[in-house]
Every structure is written in structure tokens, then in C-alpha cells.
Amino acid sequence: MKKRYFNMIPSPDTACILLYGEIGGFDGISDKDIVAELYEYASMYKNIDIRINSPGGSVYAGMSIFNALRSSEADITIYVDGIAASMASVIALCGKPVYMSQYARLMLHAPYGGCYGNKEELRNVSDELEALEDTLADMYASRLGKTREEIKDTYFDGKDHWITAKKAKDMGLVDGIYDIKEKVEAQSPQDIYAVFQARLKNQTFNTDNSMYEELRKRPSFAACATDEDVVRMLASLENKAGQYDAVVKERDGLKASLDGYIRKEKDARELEIKNLLETAMQEGRIAPASRDAYEAILKQDFENGKKIIGSLPGKKSIEDVLDDHAQEKKSSWNENWRGIQEKNGFK
């Protein structure tokens, strides 16, 4: 593997991804890496912990991380270890369960930026900042149960709004406060950020190839040479799984239709057998005591059974007997009459 993720802490059953540093910064949090990492680990772990200590950064990079966390099917829990400021606070409030350290801070404010150019370019940047305000206000509003305008009036007033863990919990911004073992000697947000950032040096990260070597034992991943290859293979398998589900659904629908046709055909055949047996008994071809035996024959081999019943002689009614006798008498008289005519010279 030519690339290793630097911010994954190994665990037997839970993946832990650190969002430590500036979002979109050169040496900070890469949205591309975080999103790829999230999808990869979501296929291997049921539970994923996201731990945040970030002063914020690029709004657009933060949005891609926000959407990836929000749409992931993994059981994600977010922990604010130090600070979640600016865009990092938006990510922290993406709709997943979020807990803060008792020393942690959230910070909300309006987006800001700068540009160099002519008046039209400056106006375009201003318009974009206003649009971003609306978007970010909607993101906060969905967590706080407030309107866009309420968020903008309260937090987008040109000031930085720092919120402690206790206040955040009382406001409903976070779900709870978790305790840490040692006391943190820090008061300002900058000090808190520095303390937790320093802990990176003491973390054991996932820098070996054990996970990937385990994957490469599987036939589908044997040819993967890079992390990107693994992610592409996982995406391909996910796509195939979706196609499989669609085929299964179609198969179940066709099977249900086929079962319906089979039931109708069976009902029609049973009715045909019933009518055939009733007619055969009426015609005297079979006796009532033999009905069950002939029914079994018809169910086993309908066509041949039908031929057998059709070949059985039927009983003649008294009318049929009288008609046969009359025909015989008529035939005898005709022969005698012709004999008399010939005898007397008539032809």
C-alpha cells in the first residue's frame, strides 16, 4: 500500500477517526481522506467514533465531511475532545449522537472570507457569503429545532459565540458530557485546543498493513495495490450488492406471479377431473365405488386416464334398447318386402 491514513486508532470492534486540525488545511484535515476513510471503515466496523479538536476551516471541505457522516449507515458517535469551532461545530452537529468533554468548547459564528479583485468579483464573494450563511443556518437549525432567521439573528451577528459543554447540553446542542481521567489545566479555547492536539503524540495509530493484508487474502481484493484500489473495490461490491437486491426483488415478484398461474392451472385441472368423473358416472362408465381410484389415476396421468375412462363401455337406457330393436325389425321387414317384389316381377 503506498498510502497510510494517519488518524485511525485501531480497535477490535470500533474504528476511531480523529478530526484533529484545520479542515482543508495543508497539514490538517483532508475531506477527501476523511470521506474515503469513513466509507472504507464503515464496511469493516459497525461502530465508528469521530473525535474532534478543530478550529474550523474550509466551509466546502467541511460540508463534504458533514454529508458523509450524516448519510453513513454505520453507528457513528461524535466526541468533541477540545474545541469544535466554526465549520467544525457544524460537523459536530450533523445529526449523530455527540458528546463533549467537560473542558471542551463549541464556537458558532458567521462564515467569513476574503478576495482580491475588481468590484464585480467582490460583489460575487459577498453574495456567496450570504448564501453560505443561509446554508449553515439551516444546518444549525435542524439540530436546535429553530428557524434559519433565529440562528442568523443569534449567532451570525459578527461575533464569535463560545459555548461550554454544560451550556451546550442545556441548549440541546449535544447529547451529553463525558469525563476524562486527568484534569486539564486550561481555560481559554486556544489552551484547550493545544492540550488535546498534544495528545496526538501519545496515540497509537493504525500504521501497519494488517487490516489490508487481511483484506488481500480475499479473492476480490487480491489485486489491490493501493488504498484507492481498495475503496474502488468496496464501491464496486456495494454496487453489485444493490444490483443483487434488485434481482432478488424481481425474482420474488416473478415467483409470486408464477405461483398464481400454477394455482389457477391446478384449480382448472381439478374442476376438469371432477366434471369428467361426474359425466362418466352418469353414463355408467364407472361405478361410484370406483370414483376415487379413477380420480387418483387422472391426477397421476390425466391424458391417459381420460383415454381409459373414454374407452369404458357405458350402460344403455331402455330407450336405446328399444331403438336398437326397432332398427333391427325395420331392417328385417325391408329385406322381406324386397324379396316379395322380386318374386312377383317387381324391381
C-alpha positions as CSV (number, residue, x, y, z in Angstrom):
1,M,0.0,0.0,0.0
2,K,1.5,3.3,-1.0
3,K,-0.7,5.4,1.3
4,R,-1.5,5.1,5.1
5,Y,-4.1,7.0,6.9
6,F,-2.5,8.9,9.8
7,N,-5.6,9.4,12.0
8,M,-7.2,6.0,12.5
9,I,-6.8,4.4,16.0
10,P,-7.2,0.6,15.9
11,S,-9.7,-1.3,18.0
12,P,-11.2,-4.8,17.9
13,D,-14.8,-3.6,17.2
14,T,-14.8,0.2,16.9
15,A,-13.0,2.4,14.4
16,C,-11.9,5.8,15.8
17,I,-11.2,8.6,13.3
18,L,-9.6,11.8,14.5
19,L,-10.7,15.2,13.1
20,Y,-7.7,17.0,14.7
21,G,-6.5,20.1,13.0
22,E,-7.7,22.7,10.4
23,I,-10.3,21.5,8.0
24,G,-9.0,21.6,4.4
25,G,-5.6,22.9,5.6
26,F,-2.4,21.7,4.0
27,D,-1.3,19.8,7.1
28,G,-4.8,19.4,8.6
29,I,-8.0,17.5,7.8
30,S,-8.4,16.4,4.2
31,D,-12.1,16.0,3.3
32,K,-11.1,13.5,0.6
33,D,-9.1,11.3,3.0
34,I,-11.8,11.5,5.7
35,V,-14.7,10.6,3.4
36,A,-12.7,7.7,1.8
37,E,-11.6,6.6,5.2
38,L,-15.2,6.7,6.5
39,Y,-16.6,4.6,3.7
40,E,-13.8,2.1,4.0
41,Y,-14.1,1.6,7.7
42,A,-17.9,1.5,7.5
43,S,-17.6,-1.7,5.6
44,M,-15.4,-3.2,8.3
45,Y,-16.8,-1.9,11.5
46,K,-20.3,-1.5,12.8
47,N,-19.3,1.3,15.2
48,I,-17.2,4.4,14.3
49,D,-16.2,7.1,16.8
50,I,-15.4,10.5,15.4
51,R,-13.2,12.7,17.7
52,I,-13.0,16.4,17.0
53,N,-10.4,19.0,18.0
54,S,-10.5,21.6,15.3
55,P,-10.6,25.4,14.9
56,G,-12.6,25.0,11.7
57,G,-11.5,25.8,8.2
58,S,-12.9,25.4,4.7
59,V,-16.7,25.5,4.5
60,Y,-16.8,23.4,1.4
61,A,-14.5,20.7,2.7
62,G,-16.5,20.7,5.9
63,M,-19.7,20.2,4.0
64,S,-18.4,17.1,2.3
65,I,-17.5,15.6,5.7
66,F,-20.8,16.7,7.2
67,N,-22.8,14.9,4.4
68,A,-20.6,11.8,4.5
69,L,-21.2,11.4,8.3
70,R,-24.9,12.3,8.0
71,S,-25.5,9.7,5.3
72,S,-23.3,6.9,6.6
73,E,-25.2,3.7,7.7
74,A,-22.5,3.0,10.4
75,D,-23.3,3.7,14.0
76,I,-21.4,6.9,14.4
77,T,-20.8,8.7,17.7
78,I,-19.1,12.1,17.8
79,Y,-16.9,13.3,20.6
80,V,-15.7,16.9,21.0
81,D,-12.4,16.5,22.8
82,G,-11.1,20.0,22.7
83,I,-12.8,22.6,20.5
84,A,-15.2,22.4,17.6
85,A,-15.2,25.9,16.2
86,S,-16.7,27.4,13.1
87,M,-17.1,24.7,10.4
88,A,-16.0,22.0,12.9
89,S,-19.0,22.8,15.1
90,V,-21.3,22.3,12.0
91,I,-19.7,18.8,11.5
92,A,-20.1,18.0,15.2
93,L,-23.9,18.8,15.0
94,C,-24.5,16.7,11.8
95,G,-27.3,14.7,13.5
96,K,-25.4,11.9,15.0
97,P,-25.1,11.4,18.8
98,V,-22.5,13.9,20.1
99,Y,-20.7,14.2,23.5
100,M,-18.4,16.8,24.8
101,S,-15.5,16.8,27.2
102,Q,-16.3,18.8,30.3
103,Y,-13.5,21.2,29.2
104,A,-14.4,21.3,25.5
105,R,-15.9,24.3,23.7
106,L,-18.2,24.9,20.7
107,M,-17.9,28.1,18.7
108,L,-20.5,29.4,16.3
109,H,-20.2,32.4,14.0
110,A,-21.0,33.6,10.5
111,P,-18.7,32.4,7.7
112,Y,-16.1,34.8,6.6
113,G,-13.6,35.0,3.7
114,G,-11.7,37.4,1.5
115,C,-10.8,38.0,-2.0
116,Y,-8.7,40.3,-4.3
117,G,-10.2,41.6,-7.5
118,N,-12.5,44.1,-9.1
119,K,-15.8,45.3,-7.8
120,E,-17.8,42.6,-9.5
121,E,-15.6,39.9,-8.0
122,L,-16.0,41.5,-4.6
123,R,-19.8,41.5,-5.0
124,N,-19.8,37.9,-6.1
125,V,-17.9,36.9,-2.9
126,S,-20.3,38.9,-0.8
127,D,-23.3,37.2,-2.4
128,E,-21.7,33.8,-1.9
129,L,-21.1,34.5,1.8
130,E,-24.7,35.5,2.2
131,A,-25.8,32.2,0.5
132,L,-23.4,30.3,2.8
133,E,-24.9,32.0,5.8
134,D,-28.3,30.6,4.8
135,T,-27.0,27.1,4.3
136,L,-25.1,27.0,7.6
137,A,-28.0,28.5,9.4
138,D,-30.2,25.6,8.1
139,M,-27.6,23.1,9.3
140,Y,-27.6,24.5,12.8
141,A,-31.4,25.0,12.8
142,S,-32.0,21.3,12.1
143,R,-30.2,20.4,15.3
144,L,-31.6,23.1,17.5
145,G,-35.2,23.0,16.2
146,K,-35.1,26.7,15.3
147,T,-35.7,28.7,12.1
148,R,-33.0,29.9,9.8
149,E,-33.6,33.5,10.8
150,E,-33.4,32.7,14.5
151,I,-30.0,31.2,14.0
152,K,-28.7,34.1,12.0
153,D,-30.0,36.7,14.5
154,T,-28.4,34.9,17.4
155,Y,-25.1,33.5,16.1
156,F,-24.4,35.3,12.8
157,D,-24.1,38.8,14.3
158,G,-20.4,39.3,13.6
159,K,-19.2,37.9,16.9
160,D,-17.7,34.5,18.0
161,H,-20.1,32.6,20.3
162,W,-18.1,30.2,22.6
163,I,-20.3,27.6,24.3
164,T,-19.2,25.4,27.2
165,A,-20.1,21.7,27.4
166,K,-22.7,22.4,30.2
167,K,-24.4,25.2,28.3
168,A,-24.3,23.1,25.1
169,K,-26.0,20.2,26.8
170,D,-28.6,22.6,28.4
171,M,-29.3,24.1,24.9
172,G,-29.7,20.6,23.3
173,L,-26.7,21.1,21.1
174,V,-25.0,17.9,22.5
175,D,-26.4,14.8,24.0
176,G,-24.1,14.5,27.0
177,I,-20.8,15.3,28.7
178,Y,-18.2,12.6,29.1
179,D,-15.5,12.7,31.8
180,I,-11.7,12.5,31.2
181,K,-9.3,10.8,33.6
182,E,-6.9,13.7,34.2
183,K,-7.6,17.3,34.9
184,V,-7.0,19.8,32.1
185,E,-5.2,22.9,33.2
186,A,-6.5,25.2,30.5
187,Q,-9.1,27.9,30.4
188,S,-9.1,29.6,27.0
189,P,-10.2,27.9,23.8
190,Q,-6.7,28.2,22.5
191,D,-5.2,26.4,25.5
192,I,-7.8,23.6,25.3
193,Y,-7.1,23.1,21.6
194,A,-3.3,22.9,22.3
195,V,-3.7,20.4,25.2
196,F,-5.8,18.0,23.1
197,Q,-3.7,18.5,20.0
198,A,-0.6,17.5,22.0
199,R,-2.3,14.1,22.8
200,L,-1.7,13.1,19.2
201,K,1.9,12.3,20.1
202,N,0.7,9.7,22.6
203,Q,-1.9,8.0,20.4
204,T,-1.2,4.6,18.8
205,F,-2.3,4.9,15.2
206,N,-3.1,2.3,12.6
207,T,0.2,2.5,10.6
208,D,0.6,-1.2,9.8
209,N,-0.8,-3.2,7.0
210,S,-2.6,-5.9,9.0
211,M,-6.1,-4.8,8.0
212,Y,-5.2,-4.5,4.4
213,E,-3.3,-7.8,4.4
214,E,-6.3,-9.4,5.8
215,L,-8.4,-7.9,3.0
216,R,-6.0,-9.0,0.4
217,K,-6.5,-12.6,1.5
218,R,-9.9,-12.4,-0.1
219,P,-10.0,-13.0,-3.8
220,S,-11.8,-9.8,-4.7
221,F,-9.0,-7.7,-3.1
222,A,-6.0,-9.7,-4.2
223,A,-5.1,-7.4,-7.0
224,C,-5.5,-4.2,-4.9
225,A,-2.1,-2.3,-4.6
226,T,-3.2,1.0,-3.1
227,D,-5.9,2.4,-0.7
228,E,-7.6,3.9,-3.7
229,D,-7.9,0.4,-5.2
230,V,-9.5,-0.9,-2.0
231,V,-12.0,1.9,-1.9
232,R,-12.9,1.3,-5.6
233,M,-13.3,-2.4,-5.0
234,L,-15.6,-1.7,-2.0
235,A,-17.6,0.7,-4.1
236,S,-17.9,-2.0,-6.8
237,L,-19.0,-4.6,-4.3
238,E,-21.5,-2.1,-2.8
239,N,-22.9,-1.5,-6.3
240,K,-23.1,-5.3,-7.0
241,A,-24.9,-5.8,-3.7
242,G,-27.5,-3.2,-4.8
243,Q,-27.9,-4.9,-8.1
244,Y,-28.3,-8.3,-6.4
245,D,-31.1,-6.8,-4.2
246,A,-32.9,-5.6,-7.3
247,V,-32.6,-9.0,-8.9
248,V,-33.9,-10.7,-5.8
249,K,-36.9,-8.4,-5.7
250,E,-37.6,-9.0,-9.4
251,R,-37.2,-12.8,-8.8
252,D,-39.6,-12.7,-5.9
253,G,-42.2,-10.8,-8.0
254,L,-41.9,-13.3,-10.9
255,K,-42.2,-16.2,-8.5
256,A,-45.3,-14.8,-6.9
257,S,-46.8,-14.4,-10.4
258,L,-45.8,-17.9,-11.4
259,D,-47.3,-19.3,-8.2
260,G,-50.6,-17.6,-9.1
261,Y,-50.6,-19.1,-12.5
262,I,-49.8,-22.6,-11.1
263,R,-52.7,-22.3,-8.6
264,K,-55.1,-21.3,-11.3
265,E,-54.0,-24.2,-13.5
266,K,-54.3,-26.6,-10.6
267,D,-57.8,-25.3,-9.8
268,A,-58.8,-25.6,-13.5
269,R,-57.5,-29.2,-13.7
270,E,-59.3,-30.2,-10.5
271,L,-62.6,-28.9,-11.9
272,E,-62.0,-30.7,-15.2
273,I,-61.3,-34.0,-13.3
274,K,-64.5,-33.5,-11.3
275,N,-66.7,-32.9,-14.3
276,L,-65.1,-35.9,-16.2
277,L,-65.8,-38.2,-13.3
278,E,-69.4,-36.9,-12.8
279,T,-70.1,-37.4,-16.5
280,A,-68.5,-40.9,-16.5
281,M,-70.7,-42.0,-13.6
282,Q,-73.8,-40.6,-15.2
283,E,-73.0,-42.5,-18.4
284,G,-72.4,-45.6,-16.3
285,R,-68.8,-45.9,-17.4
286,I,-67.6,-46.1,-13.8
287,A,-69.3,-47.0,-10.6
288,P,-69.5,-44.6,-7.6
289,A,-67.3,-47.1,-5.6
290,S,-64.6,-46.8,-8.3
291,R,-64.6,-43.0,-8.4
292,D,-61.7,-42.4,-6.0
293,A,-59.5,-44.9,-7.9
294,Y,-60.1,-43.2,-11.2
295,E,-59.6,-39.8,-9.6
296,A,-56.1,-40.9,-8.5
297,I,-55.4,-42.2,-12.0
298,L,-56.4,-38.8,-13.5
299,K,-54.3,-36.8,-11.1
300,Q,-51.3,-39.0,-11.8
301,D,-51.6,-39.1,-15.6
302,F,-54.6,-37.0,-16.8
303,E,-54.3,-37.7,-20.5
304,N,-54.0,-41.4,-20.3
305,G,-56.6,-41.6,-17.5
306,K,-59.0,-39.7,-19.7
307,K,-58.5,-42.2,-22.6
308,I,-59.1,-45.1,-20.2
309,I,-62.4,-43.7,-19.0
310,G,-63.4,-42.8,-22.5
311,S,-62.8,-46.5,-23.6
312,L,-65.0,-47.9,-20.9
313,P,-68.5,-49.1,-22.1
314,G,-71.5,-47.1,-20.9
315,K,-74.8,-48.6,-19.8
316,K,-77.7,-48.3,-22.4
317,S,-81.0,-46.8,-21.4
318,I,-84.3,-48.6,-22.2
319,E,-84.9,-46.1,-25.0
320,D,-81.6,-47.1,-26.6
321,V,-82.6,-50.8,-26.4
322,L,-86.0,-50.2,-27.9
323,D,-84.5,-48.0,-30.7
324,D,-81.9,-50.8,-31.5
325,H,-84.7,-53.4,-31.6
326,A,-86.8,-51.2,-33.9
327,Q,-83.9,-50.7,-36.2
328,E,-83.4,-54.5,-36.4
329,K,-87.2,-55.0,-37.1
330,K,-87.2,-52.3,-39.7
331,S,-84.2,-53.8,-41.4
332,S,-85.8,-57.4,-41.5
333,W,-89.1,-56.1,-42.9
334,N,-87.3,-54.2,-45.7
335,E,-85.5,-57.3,-46.7
336,N,-88.7,-59.4,-46.8
337,W,-90.5,-56.7,-48.8
338,R,-87.8,-56.6,-51.4
339,G,-88.0,-60.4,-51.7
340,I,-91.7,-60.3,-52.3
341,Q,-91.3,-57.6,-55.0
342,E,-88.6,-59.5,-56.9
343,K,-90.6,-62.8,-56.6
344,N,-93.6,-61.1,-58.3
345,G,-91.6,-59.5,-61.0
346,F,-91.3,-56.1,-59.4
347,K,-88.0,-54.4,-59.3
